[in-house]
Amino acid sequence: MGDAGLVKLMDRDSLFVRYQDLQQYVGWTGDDAARLRAVASSLDRFFPGLVDDFYAEIERHSGTRKVITGGEEQVVRLKRLLTDWLGELLKGEYDADFVARRWRVGYRHVEIGLEQVYTNMALSRLRCGLHNALKDLRQSDEWNPEELHAIHRALDKILDLDLAIIEDVYQTEYFNRQQQTEKLVTIGQVAGGIAHELWNPLNVIKTSVYYLLNAKNASEDKKRQHLSRIERQVGLADGVIAALSNFAKLPVPDLQRVVLEEWLREVLEMISLPTSIEVALEGLESQLVVWCDPNQMQIVIRNLIRNAQDALPEGGRITITARKDAGWILLSVSDNGTGIPDDILHRIMDPLFTTKARGIGLGLSIAKAIVEKNNGQLSVRSVPERGAEFTLRLSTSPSS
């Protein structure tokens, strides 16, 4: 990846600001920089031995040896680069350009596939070598012990800062790769989920089309029934696609006065449930009225009923109840299944969270978003082994 690609990972100014913060953290000062520059020329003569030792150790370990793919020519080039790296470590200006260059070196380690643990150990080996070189300078009258001790501390600080840059690169790249992986997983989930969501209406349409094409002496009334059935299922499929495509930005709801009982019965007629599941309506007085977008809200009801159905693989009871609550209507959809485990209850309406083998995990999050767009609220409670209950809080006036 070139410089432009690196800037995308973290821009140059942000890198430098972060580096300055780390300098403050380790107590790096201008005196530390001056000490390293002062000793740099005395340490130059140790660089060839340090570099040779560095690459000899690489050759002894399969985890590091595997990144050397260009033979002796590559090793010669890398030794030259490491020598320059050491020189800049001690003589650098430690400005934004310095940090950007160190970042590129760190990213190169990621790019060639060197495991982070070996990068850390390699830097540790260089650290030991540089400290040993400084110890040799003690024999010279040019450096007093107190000043050499301060140089040792400065060397540790600059090496720790370099290690921090390298680790930052690894973490950034790991995060980016994790995001890419999650995106691919999400694409797969969405693709599979769309297929699952559309399978039922398409299967109904297919059955009706087969009947219309092959039925002999079908009555006009029967034909109209199947055509109406197809029309309803096309509407359902269209609703699924619209909900998915508009999930991030749901359209503004068309709030209408909705007679709850009448509307609910129409929605339930379009939902096919196994005979082992009973649906009961309770408290639905004929005068209960809410203000909502009936087309959007029917998606919510279908999702909640499908969710309840999934909780009743052996059959059971789904209960839909309604009651007044100070200017609101509380509409609940409950089942007598096993309930939702406490450890996932708080995540059950998160986008892409699902406990099912099929589906995209958008059903409940779409339902929540739709209800909120319609000036309402969606909540859930669950009792282990007794079932779950989702409650919609719907407005009884258009201005709520």
C-alpha positions as CSV (number, residue, x, y, z in Angstrom):
1,M,0.0,0.0,0.0
2,G,1.4,3.4,-0.9
3,D,1.4,6.6,1.1
4,A,-2.1,7.5,-0.1
5,G,-3.4,4.2,1.3
6,L,-1.6,4.8,4.6
7,V,-3.2,8.2,5.0
8,K,-6.6,6.5,4.8
9,L,-5.7,4.3,7.7
10,M,-4.7,7.3,9.8
11,D,-3.9,10.8,8.5
12,R,-0.5,12.3,9.1
13,D,-1.5,15.1,11.5
14,S,-3.5,12.6,13.6
15,L,-0.5,10.4,13.8
16,F,1.7,13.2,15.1
17,V,-0.8,14.4,17.6
18,R,-1.1,10.8,18.9
19,Y,2.7,10.5,19.0
20,Q,3.0,13.7,21.0
21,D,0.5,12.4,23.5
22,L,2.6,9.2,23.9
23,Q,5.7,11.3,24.3
24,Q,4.1,13.1,27.2
25,Y,3.0,9.8,28.7
26,V,6.6,8.4,28.8
27,G,8.1,11.7,29.9
28,W,10.0,12.4,26.6
29,T,11.7,15.8,26.6
30,G,13.9,17.8,24.4
31,D,16.8,16.8,26.7
32,D,16.2,13.2,25.8
33,A,16.4,14.0,22.1
34,A,19.6,16.0,22.6
35,R,21.2,13.2,24.5
36,L,20.5,10.6,21.8
37,R,21.8,12.9,19.1
38,A,25.0,13.5,21.1
39,V,25.7,9.8,21.4
40,A,24.6,8.8,17.9
41,S,28.0,9.2,16.2
42,S,29.6,7.1,19.0
43,L,27.1,4.3,18.4
44,D,27.3,4.2,14.6
45,R,30.2,1.7,14.7
46,F,28.0,-0.8,16.5
47,F,25.2,-0.8,13.9
48,P,26.7,-3.4,11.5
49,G,27.0,-5.9,14.3
50,L,23.5,-5.2,15.5
51,V,22.1,-5.5,12.0
52,D,23.9,-8.8,11.3
53,D,22.7,-10.2,14.6
54,F,19.2,-9.1,13.9
55,Y,19.0,-11.0,10.6
56,A,20.9,-14.0,11.8
57,E,18.2,-14.4,14.5
58,I,15.5,-14.0,11.9
59,E,17.0,-16.9,9.9
60,R,16.9,-19.2,13.0
61,H,13.1,-19.0,13.4
62,S,10.5,-20.3,10.9
63,G,8.0,-17.7,11.9
64,T,10.3,-14.9,10.9
65,R,12.3,-16.7,8.2
66,K,9.1,-17.1,6.1
67,V,8.9,-13.4,5.4
68,I,12.3,-13.3,3.6
69,T,11.2,-14.4,0.2
70,G,13.7,-12.5,-2.0
71,G,16.9,-14.3,-1.0
72,E,20.2,-12.7,-0.2
73,E,19.4,-9.6,-2.3
74,Q,16.4,-8.9,-0.1
75,V,18.5,-9.4,3.0
76,V,21.1,-6.9,1.8
77,R,18.5,-4.3,1.1
78,L,16.7,-4.9,4.4
79,K,20.0,-4.6,6.3
80,R,20.6,-1.2,4.7
81,L,17.1,-0.1,5.7
82,L,17.6,-1.3,9.3
83,T,20.8,0.7,9.5
84,D,19.1,3.8,8.3
85,W,16.3,3.1,10.8
86,L,18.7,2.9,13.7
87,G,20.4,6.1,12.6
88,E,17.2,8.0,12.4
89,L,16.1,6.6,15.8
90,L,19.0,8.4,17.4
91,K,19.4,11.4,15.1
92,G,15.8,12.0,14.2
93,E,13.9,15.3,14.4
94,Y,11.0,13.4,15.9
95,D,8.5,15.6,13.9
96,A,5.4,14.6,11.8
97,D,7.6,13.3,9.0
98,F,9.5,11.1,11.3
99,V,6.3,9.6,12.8
100,A,4.9,9.0,9.3
101,R,8.1,7.2,8.3
102,R,8.0,5.0,11.4
103,W,4.3,4.3,10.7
104,R,5.2,3.1,7.2
105,V,7.9,0.8,8.5
106,G,5.4,-0.6,11.0
107,Y,2.8,-1.1,8.2
108,R,5.4,-2.9,6.1
109,H,5.7,-5.5,8.9
110,V,2.0,-6.0,8.8
111,E,1.9,-6.1,5.0
112,I,4.5,-8.9,4.7
113,G,2.6,-11.0,7.3
114,L,5.1,-10.8,10.2
115,E,3.4,-11.8,13.5
116,Q,3.3,-9.0,16.0
117,V,5.0,-11.1,18.7
118,Y,8.1,-11.4,16.5
119,T,8.1,-7.6,15.9
120,N,8.1,-7.1,19.6
121,M,10.9,-9.6,20.2
122,A,13.0,-8.2,17.4
123,L,12.8,-4.7,18.9
124,S,13.7,-6.2,22.3
125,R,16.8,-7.7,20.7
126,L,17.8,-4.4,19.3
127,R,17.2,-2.7,22.6
128,C,19.6,-5.1,24.4
129,G,22.2,-4.6,21.7
130,L,22.0,-0.8,21.9
131,H,22.2,-0.9,25.7
132,N,25.3,-3.2,25.5
133,A,26.8,-0.7,23.1
134,L,26.2,2.1,25.6
135,K,27.9,0.1,28.3
136,D,31.0,-0.1,26.1
137,L,31.1,3.7,26.1
138,R,31.5,3.7,29.9
139,Q,35.2,2.9,29.3
140,S,35.6,6.2,27.5
141,D,36.4,9.3,29.6
142,E,34.1,11.3,27.2
143,W,30.9,10.1,29.0
144,N,30.3,10.2,32.7
145,P,28.2,7.5,34.4
146,E,25.4,9.8,35.3
147,E,25.0,11.1,31.8
148,L,25.2,7.6,30.4
149,H,22.4,6.5,32.7
150,A,20.2,9.4,31.4
151,I,21.1,8.2,27.8
152,H,19.9,4.7,28.7
153,R,16.6,6.1,29.9
154,A,16.2,8.2,26.8
155,L,17.0,5.2,24.6
156,D,14.2,3.2,26.4
157,K,11.8,6.0,25.9
158,I,12.4,6.3,22.1
159,L,12.3,2.5,21.6
160,D,9.0,2.3,23.6
161,L,7.6,5.1,21.4
162,D,8.6,3.2,18.3
163,L,7.1,0.0,19.6
164,A,3.9,1.9,20.4
165,I,3.7,3.1,16.7
166,I,4.2,-0.5,15.5
167,E,1.5,-1.9,17.8
168,D,-0.8,1.0,16.7
169,V,-0.3,-0.1,13.1
170,Y,-1.1,-3.7,13.9
171,Q,-4.2,-2.7,15.9
172,T,-5.4,-0.4,13.1
173,E,-4.9,-3.0,10.4
174,Y,-6.5,-5.7,12.5
175,F,-9.5,-3.4,13.0
176,N,-9.7,-2.7,9.3
177,R,-9.5,-6.3,8.4
178,Q,-12.1,-7.2,11.0
179,Q,-14.4,-4.6,9.6
180,Q,-14.0,-6.0,6.1
181,T,-14.7,-9.5,7.4
182,E,-17.8,-8.3,9.2
183,K,-19.0,-6.5,6.1
184,L,-18.7,-9.8,4.1
185,V,-20.5,-11.7,6.8
186,T,-23.2,-9.0,6.9
187,I,-23.6,-9.2,3.1
188,G,-24.0,-13.0,3.4
189,Q,-26.5,-12.6,6.2
190,V,-28.5,-10.0,4.3
191,A,-28.5,-12.0,1.1
192,G,-29.7,-15.1,2.9
193,G,-32.2,-13.2,5.0
194,I,-33.8,-11.5,1.9
195,A,-34.2,-14.9,0.3
196,H,-35.8,-16.2,3.5
197,E,-38.1,-13.2,3.8
198,L,-39.3,-13.5,0.2
199,W,-39.6,-17.3,0.1
200,N,-43.0,-17.5,1.6
201,P,-44.8,-14.9,-0.6
202,L,-43.0,-16.3,-3.7
203,N,-44.0,-19.8,-2.8
204,V,-47.6,-18.8,-2.5
205,I,-47.5,-17.0,-5.8
206,K,-45.9,-20.0,-7.4
207,T,-48.7,-22.2,-6.1
208,S,-51.4,-19.9,-7.4
209,V,-49.8,-19.5,-10.8
210,Y,-49.5,-23.3,-11.1
211,Y,-53.2,-23.6,-10.3
212,L,-54.2,-20.9,-12.8
213,L,-52.2,-22.5,-15.5
214,N,-53.2,-26.1,-14.9
215,A,-56.6,-26.2,-13.3
216,K,-59.3,-27.6,-15.5
217,N,-62.8,-26.0,-15.5
218,A,-61.8,-23.5,-12.7
219,S,-64.6,-21.2,-11.8
220,E,-64.2,-17.5,-12.3
221,D,-64.6,-17.0,-8.6
222,K,-61.7,-19.4,-7.9
223,K,-59.5,-17.6,-10.4
224,R,-60.3,-14.3,-8.8
225,Q,-59.4,-15.8,-5.4
226,H,-56.0,-16.9,-6.7
227,L,-55.3,-13.6,-8.5
228,S,-56.2,-11.7,-5.3
229,R,-53.9,-14.0,-3.4
230,I,-51.1,-13.3,-5.8
231,E,-51.7,-9.6,-5.5
232,R,-51.5,-9.7,-1.7
233,Q,-48.3,-11.7,-1.7
234,V,-46.7,-9.3,-4.2
235,G,-47.6,-6.5,-1.8
236,L,-46.0,-8.4,1.1
237,A,-42.8,-9.0,-1.0
238,D,-42.8,-5.4,-2.0
239,G,-43.1,-4.4,1.7
240,V,-40.2,-6.6,2.7
241,I,-37.9,-5.1,0.0
242,A,-39.0,-1.6,0.9
243,A,-38.4,-2.2,4.6
244,L,-34.9,-3.5,3.9
245,S,-33.9,-0.8,1.5
246,N,-35.2,1.9,3.7
247,F,-34.0,0.5,7.0
248,A,-31.2,3.1,7.4
249,K,-33.6,5.9,6.4
250,L,-37.2,5.0,6.9
251,P,-39.6,7.1,4.8
252,V,-41.8,9.6,6.7
253,P,-44.9,7.7,7.8
254,D,-48.2,8.6,6.4
255,L,-50.1,8.9,9.7
256,Q,-53.7,7.9,9.5
257,R,-56.6,7.2,11.8
258,V,-56.7,3.4,12.2
259,V,-59.4,1.4,13.8
260,L,-57.3,-1.1,15.7
261,E,-59.5,-4.2,15.6
262,E,-60.5,-3.9,12.0
263,W,-56.9,-3.2,10.9
264,L,-55.5,-6.1,12.9
265,R,-57.9,-8.6,11.5
266,E,-56.9,-7.6,8.0
267,V,-53.3,-8.0,8.8
268,L,-53.8,-11.4,10.4
269,E,-55.7,-12.6,7.3
270,M,-52.5,-12.2,5.3
271,I,-50.4,-14.2,7.8
272,S,-50.2,-18.0,7.4
273,L,-49.7,-19.9,10.6
274,P,-49.6,-23.6,11.3
275,T,-52.7,-25.2,12.8
276,S,-50.7,-26.0,15.9
277,I,-50.6,-22.3,16.8
278,E,-53.7,-20.5,18.1
279,V,-54.0,-16.7,17.8
280,A,-56.2,-15.0,20.4
281,L,-57.4,-11.4,20.4
282,E,-58.2,-9.8,23.8
283,G,-59.3,-6.4,24.8
284,L,-59.8,-5.2,21.2
285,E,-62.8,-2.9,21.7
286,S,-64.3,-1.6,18.4
287,Q,-63.7,2.0,19.4
288,L,-60.0,1.7,19.9
289,V,-58.3,4.0,17.5
290,V,-54.6,4.8,16.9
291,W,-52.7,7.1,14.6
292,C,-50.0,5.4,12.6
293,D,-49.0,4.5,9.0
294,P,-51.0,1.2,8.6
295,N,-48.7,-0.1,5.8
296,Q,-45.5,0.4,7.9
297,M,-47.1,-0.9,11.1
298,Q,-48.4,-4.1,9.4
299,I,-44.7,-4.9,8.9
300,V,-44.2,-4.6,12.6
301,I,-47.1,-6.9,13.4
302,R,-46.0,-9.5,10.9
303,N,-42.5,-9.5,12.4
304,L,-43.7,-9.8,16.0
305,I,-46.0,-12.7,15.1
306,R,-43.3,-14.4,13.1
307,N,-41.0,-14.0,16.1
308,A,-43.7,-15.5,18.3
309,Q,-44.2,-18.4,15.9
310,D,-40.5,-19.2,15.9
311,A,-40.7,-19.5,19.7
312,L,-43.4,-22.1,19.3
313,P,-41.9,-24.9,17.2
314,E,-44.2,-27.5,18.8
315,G,-47.2,-25.2,18.7
316,G,-48.8,-23.0,21.3
317,R,-50.7,-19.8,21.8
318,I,-50.0,-16.2,20.5
319,T,-52.1,-13.6,22.3
320,I,-52.7,-10.1,21.0
321,T,-54.1,-7.7,23.6
322,A,-54.9,-4.0,23.7
323,R,-55.6,-1.6,26.5
324,K,-55.8,2.2,27.1
325,D,-53.1,4.0,28.9
326,A,-53.5,7.8,29.4
327,G,-53.7,8.9,25.8
328,W,-51.9,5.8,24.4
329,I,-52.9,2.3,23.4
330,L,-50.7,-0.5,24.5
331,L,-50.8,-3.3,22.0
332,S,-49.0,-6.5,23.1
333,V,-48.0,-9.6,21.2
334,S,-47.1,-12.5,23.5
335,D,-46.4,-16.2,23.2
336,N,-46.3,-19.0,25.7
337,G,-42.9,-20.3,24.6
338,T,-39.7,-20.7,26.5
339,G,-39.0,-17.0,26.6
340,I,-35.8,-15.0,25.8
341,P,-32.7,-15.7,27.8
342,D,-31.7,-12.8,30.1
343,D,-28.2,-12.5,28.6
344,I,-29.5,-11.6,25.2
345,L,-32.8,-9.8,26.1
346,H,-31.1,-6.4,25.9
347,R,-29.7,-7.1,22.4
348,I,-32.8,-8.7,20.9
349,M,-33.7,-5.6,18.9
350,D,-30.2,-4.7,17.8
351,P,-29.6,-4.6,14.0
352,L,-28.2,-7.9,12.6
353,F,-28.5,-9.6,16.0
354,T,-30.2,-13.0,15.6
355,T,-30.4,-16.3,17.3
356,K,-31.9,-18.1,14.3
357,A,-30.1,-20.2,11.7
358,R,-31.9,-18.2,9.0
359,G,-32.9,-14.6,8.6
360,I,-30.8,-11.4,8.8
361,G,-31.6,-10.2,12.3
362,L,-33.4,-7.1,11.0
363,G,-37.0,-8.1,11.8
364,L,-37.1,-6.7,15.4
365,S,-34.8,-3.8,14.7
366,I,-36.9,-2.8,11.7
367,A,-40.0,-3.1,13.9
368,K,-38.5,-0.9,16.6
369,A,-37.4,1.7,14.0
370,I,-40.9,1.8,12.4
371,V,-42.7,2.1,15.7
372,E,-40.5,5.0,16.8
373,K,-41.0,6.7,13.4
374,N,-44.7,6.4,14.1
375,N,-44.3,8.3,17.4
376,G,-44.5,5.1,19.4
377,Q,-42.3,2.8,21.5
378,L,-41.5,-0.9,21.4
379,S,-40.5,-2.7,24.5
380,V,-40.0,-6.4,25.4
381,R,-40.2,-8.4,28.6
382,S,-39.7,-12.1,29.1
383,V,-40.3,-14.7,31.7
384,P,-38.2,-17.9,31.4
385,E,-40.3,-20.9,30.4
386,R,-43.4,-18.7,30.2
387,G,-42.8,-16.7,27.1
388,A,-42.0,-13.3,25.8
389,E,-44.2,-10.2,25.3
390,F,-43.6,-7.3,22.9
391,T,-45.6,-4.2,23.6
392,L,-46.2,-1.3,21.2
393,R,-47.1,2.0,22.7
394,L,-49.2,3.8,20.0
395,S,-50.6,7.3,20.0
396,T,-54.3,8.0,20.0
397,S,-53.8,11.4,18.4
398,P,-51.9,12.6,15.3
399,S,-49.9,15.2,17.2
400,S,-48.1,13.1,19.8
